[in-house]
Amino acid sequence: MDSSSQELKHRITEEKEEKETPEMDGKGKGRRTNKTAMAKRGLRSLGFAVGIPLSLTVLDIALFGSNLHYATMKKSFLYPPLWALHLACLGSTFLMGLSAWLVWADGGFHKQPYALFLYLGQMVLGLAWDPIVFRIGASRVGMVMCVALFGALVGCVRMFRTVNPIAGDLVKPCLLWALVLSVVNLKLVYN
């Protein structure tokens, strides 16, 4: 009986030694290593979510963003200069990319696929505004695009907010931007 109790104590001690430490996961890697790898993947996906729309917006501004008529026409202080218009466009694109990434990270595009369509729709409308209004000169079509852009952004606010409240709040300055864009477009229609 004495030897069996010693054997029992010996097995319990061996099992405790074989258990993983709290710093280890099932594959022998540390939790810190897994968290670091996840953080790197998260930063990479954030870079894509923000970088691709920003680069498309910069390309759009470079190719279609100059307008001699808008730059030289008489405007009150309510109408921003062309450089401020483009800077605000870049800021709006950044906020929308960050907001979309937050929704994607929470799995929101799988839960609500219409949110993805609204996001892509507002991006296409925002990118198409410069060539249509500044290059082609179709300011009335641009006005319709501004209304559609505002509608898509309202939809984004509502859908993003259900997934991640912060993402919904990040879209709100973009709504203001769409209103400013509408006012600028209205000036071009009646000038």
VOMARMI-76597 format. One line per 8 residues: number of its first residue (from 1); their letters; for each residue x, y, z of N, C-alpha, C. Coordinates in nm, 3 decimals, padded with zeros to 5 digits, m for minus. Example, Ala and Ser with C-alpha at 12.3 -4.5 7.8 and 13.67 -1.06 7.14 Angstrom:
# residues 2
1) AS) 01.319:m00.569:00.780:01.230:m00.450:00.780:01.320:m00.330:00.780 ~ 01.285:m00.225:00.708:01.367:m00.106:00.714:01.290:00.003:00.787
# end
This chain:
# residues 191
1) MDSSSQEL) 00.081:m00.117:00.000:00.000:00.000:00.000:00.086:00.125:00.000 ~ 00.194:00.116:00.066:00.285:00.230:00.073:00.343:00.262:m00.065 ~ 00.380:00.159:m00.142:00.439:00.183:m00.274:00.336:00.237:m00.372 ~ 00.210:00.197:m00.361:00.108:00.248:m00.452:00.078:00.395:m00.425 ~ 00.081:00.436:m00.301:00.058:00.578:m00.273:00.174:00.663:m00.321 ~ 00.297:00.611:m00.314:00.411:00.685:m00.367:00.402:00.696:m00.519 ~ 00.355:00.588:m00.583:00.342:00.590:m00.728:00.236:00.692:m00.770 ~ 00.127:00.700:m00.694:00.023:00.797:m00.721:00.075:00.940:m00.710
9) KHRITEEK) 00.153:00.966:m00.605:00.212:01.099:m00.588:00.309:01.129:m00.702 ~ 00.381:01.028:m00.745:00.479:01.046:m00.851:00.409:01.081:m00.983 ~ 00.296:01.014:m01.015:00.223:01.042:m01.138:00.165:01.183:m01.136 ~ 00.111:01.223:m01.025:00.053:01.357:m01.015:00.161:01.462:m01.038 ~ 00.278:01.442:m00.984:00.387:01.536:m01.002:00.429:01.541:m01.148 ~ 00.436:01.427:m01.215:00.476:01.424:m01.356:00.372:01.494:m01.444 ~ 00.242:01.475:m01.413:00.139:01.540:m01.491:00.145:01.691:m01.476 ~ 00.175:01.737:m01.355:00.188:01.881:m01.335:00.304:01.937:m01.416
17) EEKETPEM) 00.412:01.866:m01.426:00.528:01.913:m01.501:00.501:01.913:m01.651 ~ 00.417:01.817:m01.698:00.389:01.809:m01.841:00.290:01.916:m01.886 ~ 00.209:01.967:m01.794:00.113:02.071:m01.832:00.188:02.193:m01.882 ~ 00.122:02.262:m01.973:00.184:02.381:m02.030:00.181:02.496:m01.931 ~ 00.273:02.581:m01.946:00.276:02.701:m01.864:00.168:02.796:m01.916 ~ 00.123:02.891:m01.836:00.021:02.984:m01.884:00.067:03.068:m02.003 ~ 00.195:03.074:m02.026:00.249:03.153:m02.137:00.248:03.076:m02.269 ~ 00.209:02.946:m02.266:00.218:02.862:m02.384:00.079:02.836:m02.439
25) DGKGKGRR) 00.072:02.814:m02.571:m00.053:02.769:m02.629:m00.040:02.622:m02.667 ~ m00.133:02.567:m02.740:m00.133:02.424:m02.771:m00.020:02.381:m02.861 ~ 00.048:02.467:m02.928:00.154:02.430:m03.022:00.293:02.457:m02.966 ~ 00.299:02.493:m02.843:00.429:02.520:m02.783:00.476:02.662:m02.806 ~ 00.397:02.744:m02.871:00.434:02.883:m02.894:00.376:02.968:m02.782 ~ 00.439:03.076:m02.754:00.391:03.163:m02.649:00.271:03.245:m02.694 ~ 00.186:03.280:m02.601:00.070:03.364:m02.633:00.115:03.499:m02.686 ~ 00.223:03.546:m02.632:00.274:03.676:m02.678:00.310:03.669:m02.827
33) TNKTAMAK) 00.368:03.557:m02.871:00.403:03.540:m03.011:00.277:03.541:m03.098 ~ 00.172:03.472:m03.052:00.047:03.471:m03.128:m00.016:03.609:m03.133 ~ m00.015:03.680:m03.023:m00.071:03.814:m03.021:00.006:03.907:m03.113 ~ 00.136:03.892:m03.116:00.218:03.974:m03.204:00.187:03.944:m03.350 ~ 00.173:03.816:m03.382:00.140:03.779:m03.520:00.003:03.832:m03.559 ~ m00.093:03.823:m03.468:m00.227:03.876:m03.495:m00.223:04.027:m03.513 ~ m00.144:04.094:m03.432:m00.132:04.239:m03.443:m00.069:04.278:m03.577 ~ 00.030:04.202:m03.621:00.092:04.232:m03.751:m00.008:04.212:m03.864
41) RGLRSLGF) m00.087:04.105:m03.857:m00.190:04.084:m03.959:m00.294:04.195:m03.955 ~ m00.329:04.238:m03.834:m00.426:04.347:m03.820:m00.374:04.477:m03.878 ~ m00.246:04.506:m03.853:m00.188:04.629:m03.909:m00.177:04.621:m04.060 ~ m00.146:04.502:m04.111:m00.138:04.485:m04.255:m00.275:04.506:m04.319 ~ m00.378:04.447:m04.261:m00.513:04.465:m04.317:m00.559:04.610:m04.302 ~ m00.523:04.675:m04.193:m00.555:04.818:m04.177:m00.485:04.900:m04.283 ~ m00.360:04.866:m04.312:m00.286:04.937:m04.417:m00.354:04.924:m04.552 ~ m00.402:04.805:m04.584:m00.473:04.785:m04.710:m00.607:04.859:m04.710
49) AVGIPLSL) m00.679:04.851:m04.599:m00.812:04.912:m04.592:m00.806:05.064:m04.604 ~ m00.700:05.123:m04.556:m00.686:05.269:m04.563:m00.600:05.309:m04.684 ~ m00.496:05.234:m04.711:m00.400:05.271:m04.815:m00.454:05.263:m04.956 ~ m00.531:05.160:m04.986:m00.583:05.145:m05.123:m00.681:05.257:m05.157 ~ m00.781:05.285:m05.073:m00.869:05.400:m05.107:m00.795:05.533:m05.111 ~ m00.699:05.552:m05.020:m00.622:05.677:m05.023:m00.542:05.691:m05.151 ~ m00.479:05.583:m05.194:m00.399:05.591:m05.317:m00.489:05.613:m05.439 ~ m00.607:05.552:m05.439:m00.701:05.577:m05.549:m00.748:05.723:m05.550
57) TVLDIALF) m00.769:05.779:m05.431:m00.812:05.919:m05.421:m00.700:06.013:m05.466 ~ m00.577:05.985:m05.427:m00.463:06.068:m05.471:m00.450:06.061:m05.623 ~ m00.464:05.942:m05.679:m00.457:05.928:m05.824:m00.570:06.004:m05.893 ~ m00.690:05.996:m05.835:m00.805:06.068:m05.889:m00.782:06.219:m05.886 ~ m00.729:06.268:m05.776:m00.701:06.411:m05.764:m00.592:06.454:m05.862 ~ m00.490:06.371:m05.875:m00.380:06.405:m05.965:m00.426:06.408:m06.112 ~ m00.511:06.315:m06.148:m00.554:06.308:m06.288:m00.667:06.405:m06.321 ~ m00.763:06.422:m06.230:m00.884:06.496:m06.263:m00.916:06.612:m06.171
65) GSNLHYAT) m00.832:06.639:m06.074:m00.867:06.734:m05.970:m00.843:06.880:m05.998 ~ m00.778:06.913:m06.106:m00.753:07.055:m06.132:m00.866:07.113:m06.216 ~ m00.910:07.231:m06.177:m01.016:07.297:m06.250:m00.987:07.445:m06.248 ~ m00.949:07.496:m06.361:m00.916:07.638:m06.373:m01.038:07.725:m06.350 ~ m01.154:07.678:m06.393:m01.277:07.755:m06.376:m01.310:07.773:m06.227 ~ m01.302:07.665:m06.150:m01.333:07.675:m06.007:m01.227:07.758:m05.935 ~ m01.102:07.741:m05.973:m00.994:07.812:m05.905:m01.001:07.963:m05.929 ~ m01.051:08.006:m06.045:m01.051:08.149:m06.077:m01.185:08.218:m06.054
73) MKKSFLYP) m01.293:08.143:m06.032:m01.421:08.211:m06.016:m01.432:08.280:m05.881 ~ m01.515:08.384:m05.878:m01.537:08.458:m05.754:m01.620:08.374:m05.659 ~ m01.568:08.359:m05.538:m01.637:08.278:m05.438:m01.634:08.352:m05.306 ~ m01.737:08.328:m05.227:m01.735:08.382:m05.091:m01.651:08.290:m05.005 ~ m01.635:08.327:m04.880:m01.552:08.246:m04.790:m01.615:08.109:m04.761 ~ m01.742:08.088:m04.797:m01.809:07.960:m04.776:m01.755:07.851:m04.868 ~ m01.696:07.891:m04.978:m01.647:07.794:m05.075:m01.497:07.777:m05.056 ~ m01.455:07.656:m05.025:m01.312:07.634:m04.997:m01.227:07.641:m05.124
81) PLWALHLA) m01.101:07.675:m05.107:m01.012:07.669:m05.223:m00.995:07.524:m05.267 ~ m00.945:07.507:m05.387:m00.935:07.373:m05.445:m00.846:07.281:m05.362 ~ m00.736:07.333:m05.307:m00.647:07.249:m05.227:m00.716:07.201:m05.100 ~ m00.800:07.287:m05.039:m00.873:07.247:m04.917:m00.979:07.143:m04.951 ~ m01.039:07.158:m05.067:m01.137:07.062:m05.114:m01.075:06.923:m05.127 ~ m00.958:06.918:m05.187:m00.890:06.791:m05.205:m00.837:06.734:m05.073 ~ m00.791:06.820:m04.985:m00.744:06.774:m04.855:m00.859:06.714:m04.773 ~ m00.975:06.777:m04.779:m01.092:06.723:m04.709:m01.136:06.592:m04.772
89) CLGSTFLM) m01.122:06.580:m04.901:m01.155:06.455:m04.969:m01.064:06.342:m04.921 ~ m00.937:06.371:m04.905:m00.843:06.271:m04.852:m00.876:06.235:m04.708 ~ m00.913:06.334:m04.628:m00.952:06.307:m04.489:m01.075:06.219:m04.482 ~ m01.173:06.247:m04.566:m01.294:06.167:m04.570:m01.264:06.023:m04.613 ~ m01.177:06.008:m04.710:m01.139:05.875:m04.756:m01.068:05.798:m04.646 ~ m00.982:05.866:m04.572:m00.912:05.801:m04.460:m01.012:05.754:m04.355 ~ m01.105:05.840:m04.317:m01.203:05.803:m04.215:m01.292:05.689:m04.261 ~ m01.332:05.689:m04.386:m01.416:05.581:m04.437:m01.339:05.449:m04.442
97) GLSAWLVW) m01.212:05.454:m04.481:m01.130:05.332:m04.483:m01.112:05.276:m04.343 ~ m01.085:05.364:m04.247:m01.070:05.320:m04.108:m01.201:05.263:m04.054 ~ m01.310:05.329:m04.084:m01.441:05.283:m04.040:m01.475:05.147:m04.101 ~ m01.450:05.131:m04.230:m01.477:05.004:m04.297:m01.390:04.893:m04.239 ~ m01.266:04.925:m04.204:m01.178:04.825:m04.144:m01.231:04.781:m04.007 ~ m01.281:04.875:m03.929:m01.338:04.840:m03.799:m01.458:04.748:m03.816 ~ m01.540:04.774:m03.915:m01.656:04.688:m03.940:m01.609:04.551:m03.987 ~ m01.511:04.549:m04.076:m01.458:04.422:m04.126:m01.396:04.341:m04.013
105) ADGGFHKQ) m01.321:04.406:m03.926:m01.255:04.336:m03.815:m01.355:04.273:m03.720 ~ m01.472:04.332:m03.708:m01.577:04.275:m03.622:m01.667:04.178:m03.697 ~ m01.634:04.147:m03.821:m01.713:04.053:m03.900:m01.842:04.110:m03.952 ~ m01.851:04.241:m03.959:m01.975:04.307:m03.999:m02.013:04.291:m04.144 ~ m01.917:04.277:m04.233:m01.950:04.262:m04.374:m02.008:04.123:m04.403 ~ m01.978:04.026:m04.317:m02.040:03.894:m04.331:m02.182:03.895:m04.275 ~ m02.201:03.969:m04.167:m02.333:03.977:m04.105:m02.428:04.065:m04.186 ~ m02.375:04.173:m04.242:m02.456:04.267:m04.320:m02.385:04.298:m04.452
113) PYALFLYL) m02.407:04.215:m04.554:m02.335:04.236:m04.680:m02.373:04.367:m04.750 ~ m02.491:04.423:m04.720:m02.529:04.550:m04.781:m02.438:04.664:m04.735 ~ m02.380:04.650:m04.618:m02.287:04.751:m04.569:m02.166:04.760:m04.662 ~ m02.120:04.648:m04.711:m02.007:04.648:m04.804:m02.046:04.717:m04.934 ~ m02.167:04.690:m04.984:m02.212:04.754:m05.108:m02.225:04.905:m05.090 ~ m02.276:04.946:m04.975:m02.286:05.091:m04.949:m02.148:05.155:m04.941 ~ m02.054:05.087:m04.876:m01.918:05.140:m04.866:m01.855:05.153:m05.004 ~ m01.864:05.047:m05.084:m01.807:05.052:m05.218:m01.878:05.155:m05.307
121) GQMVLGLA) m02.010:05.169:m05.288:m02.085:05.268:m05.363:m02.042:05.410:m05.333 ~ m02.024:05.439:m05.204:m01.979:05.575:m05.170:m01.837:05.600:m05.219 ~ m01.754:05.495:m05.221:m01.618:05.514:m05.271:m01.619:05.542:m05.421 ~ m01.700:05.470:m05.496:m01.710:05.492:m05.640:m01.766:05.631:m05.669 ~ m01.871:05.670:m05.596:m01.929:05.803:m05.616:m01.828:05.914:m05.584 ~ m01.754:05.896:m05.476:m01.653:05.995:m05.439:m01.542:06.006:m05.541 ~ m01.500:05.892:m05.596:m01.394:05.894:m05.696:m01.444:05.947:m05.830 ~ m01.569:05.925:m05.861:m01.622:05.968:m05.992:m01.660:06.116:m05.994
129) WDPIVFRI) m01.672:06.178:m05.878:m01.717:06.317:m05.874:m01.618:06.411:m05.944 ~ m01.489:06.400:m05.913:m01.388:06.488:m05.975:m01.389:06.482:m06.127 ~ m01.379:06.362:m06.188:m01.379:06.360:m06.335:m01.509:06.411:m06.397 ~ m01.621:06.380:m06.334:m01.749:06.422:m06.393:m01.770:06.572:m06.380 ~ m01.737:06.628:m06.265:m01.764:06.770:m06.243:m01.650:06.857:m06.296 ~ m01.527:06.821:m06.267:m01.416:06.907:m06.305:m01.367:06.884:m06.448 ~ m01.363:06.762:m06.495:m01.313:06.736:m06.631:m01.422:06.749:m06.736 ~ m01.535:06.681:m06.713:m01.642:06.683:m06.812:m01.723:06.812:m06.800
137) GASRVGMV) m01.736:06.862:m06.679:m01.812:06.984:m06.656:m01.961:06.960:m06.637 ~ m01.999:06.837:m06.606:m02.140:06.803:m06.587:m02.177:06.825:m06.439 ~ m02.197:06.952:m06.404:m02.224:06.982:m06.263:m02.362:06.938:m06.218 ~ m02.458:06.929:m06.308:m02.591:06.881:m06.269:m02.584:06.731:m06.237 ~ m02.510:06.656:m06.315:m02.489:06.514:m06.284:m02.413:06.502:m06.153 ~ m02.318:06.591:m06.132:m02.243:06.592:m06.006:m02.334:06.617:m05.887 ~ m02.437:06.698:m05.905:m02.532:06.725:m05.797:m02.609:06.598:m05.761 ~ m02.651:06.525:m05.862:m02.720:06.397:m05.838:m02.625:06.300:m05.766
145) MCVALFGA) m02.500:06.302:m05.807:m02.401:06.215:m05.742:m02.380:06.254:m05.596 ~ m02.384:06.382:m05.567:m02.370:06.428:m05.427:m02.485:06.379:m05.341 ~ m02.606:06.383:m05.396:m02.722:06.335:m05.321:m02.710:06.184:m05.299 ~ m02.668:06.110:m05.402:m02.648:05.965:m05.388:m02.536:05.935:m05.288 ~ m02.430:06.015:m05.291:m02.320:05.997:m05.196:m02.368:06.019:m05.054 ~ m02.447:06.122:m05.033:m02.501:06.148:m04.900:m02.589:06.032:m04.853 ~ m02.673:05.980:m04.943:m02.757:05.866:m04.909:m02.677:05.742:m04.874 ~ m02.571:05.716:m04.952:m02.486:05.600:m04.922:m02.416:05.616:m04.788
153) LVGCVRMF) m02.374:05.738:m04.756:m02.309:05.763:m04.628:m02.406:05.749:m04.511 ~ m02.530:05.792:m04.529:m02.630:05.772:m04.423:m02.652:05.623:m04.400 ~ m02.659:05.547:m04.508:m02.671:05.401:m04.496:m02.551:05.340:m04.426 ~ m02.432:05.389:m04.458:m02.311:05.340:m04.391:m02.314:05.369:m04.242 ~ m02.358:05.489:m04.205:m02.365:05.524:m04.063:m02.456:05.426:m03.991 ~ m02.573:05.402:m04.047:m02.670:05.314:m03.981:m02.621:05.171:m03.970 ~ m02.566:05.118:m04.079:m02.523:04.978:m04.077:m02.393:04.960:m03.999 ~ m02.301:05.053:m04.013:m02.176:05.043:m03.940:m02.200:05.053:m03.790
161) RTVNPIAG) m02.293:05.138:m03.751:m02.320:05.159:m03.608:m02.371:05.032:m03.541 ~ m02.447:04.950:m03.614:m02.496:04.826:m03.555:m02.384:04.726:m03.530 ~ m02.280:04.733:m03.610:m02.167:04.642:m03.593:m02.067:04.698:m03.493 ~ m02.030:04.824:m03.511:m01.930:04.887:m03.425:m01.968:05.035:m03.411 ~ m02.009:05.079:m03.293:m02.053:05.219:m03.277:m01.946:05.321:m03.314 ~ m01.820:05.289:m03.290:m01.712:05.382:m03.325:m01.704:05.399:m03.477 ~ m01.721:05.289:m03.549:m01.716:05.295:m03.695:m01.829:05.383:m03.748 ~ m01.947:05.373:m03.688:m02.057:05.459:m03.729:m02.029:05.605:m03.702
169) DLVKPCLL) m01.963:05.633:m03.589:m01.931:05.772:m03.556:m01.823:05.829:m03.647 ~ m01.733:05.744:m03.696:m01.628:05.791:m03.787:m01.683:05.835:m03.923 ~ m01.801:05.786:m03.958:m01.860:05.822:m04.087:m01.928:05.959:m04.081 ~ m01.965:06.003:m03.962:m02.039:06.129:m03.948:m01.965:06.251:m04.005 ~ m01.833:06.266:m03.985:m01.765:06.379:m04.052:m01.770:06.369:m04.205 ~ m01.779:06.247:m04.255:m01.789:06.229:m04.401:m01.924:06.279:m04.452 ~ m02.028:06.269:m04.368:m02.158:06.328:m04.405:m02.146:06.478:m04.420 ~ m02.075:06.541:m04.329:m02.051:06.684:m04.338:m01.974:06.717:m04.466
177) WALVLSVV) m01.878:06.633:m04.498:m01.799:06.652:m04.619:m01.889:06.644:m04.743 ~ m01.984:06.549:m04.744:m02.075:06.536:m04.858:m02.163:06.659:m04.871 ~ m02.201:06.720:m04.760:m02.278:06.844:m04.766:m02.196:06.959:m04.824 ~ m02.070:06.969:m04.782:m01.981:07.072:m04.837:m01.963:07.051:m04.987 ~ m01.946:06.927:m05.027:m01.930:06.895:m05.168:m02.057:06.934:m05.246 ~ m02.173:06.914:m05.185:m02.299:06.953:m05.249:m02.308:07.104:m05.266 ~ m02.263:07.179:m05.165:m02.266:07.325:m05.173:m02.171:07.374:m05.282 ~ m02.052:07.315:m05.290:m01.957:07.351:m05.395:m02.015:07.317:m05.531
185) NLKLVYN) m02.078:07.202:m05.542:m02.138:07.161:m05.668:m02.252:07.254:m05.707 ~ m02.330:07.296:m05.609:m02.438:07.391:m05.636:m02.385:07.523:m05.690 ~ m02.274:07.567:m05.638:m02.210:07.691:m05.688:m02.169:07.673:m05.834 ~ m02.120:07.555:m05.868:m02.080:07.529:m06.007:m02.201:07.519:m06.100 ~ m02.314:07.472:m06.049:m02.435:07.462:m06.132:m02.485:07.602:m06.168 ~ m02.486:07.691:m06.069:m02.544:07.824:m06.091:m02.441:07.931:m06.128 ~ m02.325:07.892:m06.165:m02.224:07.990:m06.204:m02.194:07.981:m06.351
# end
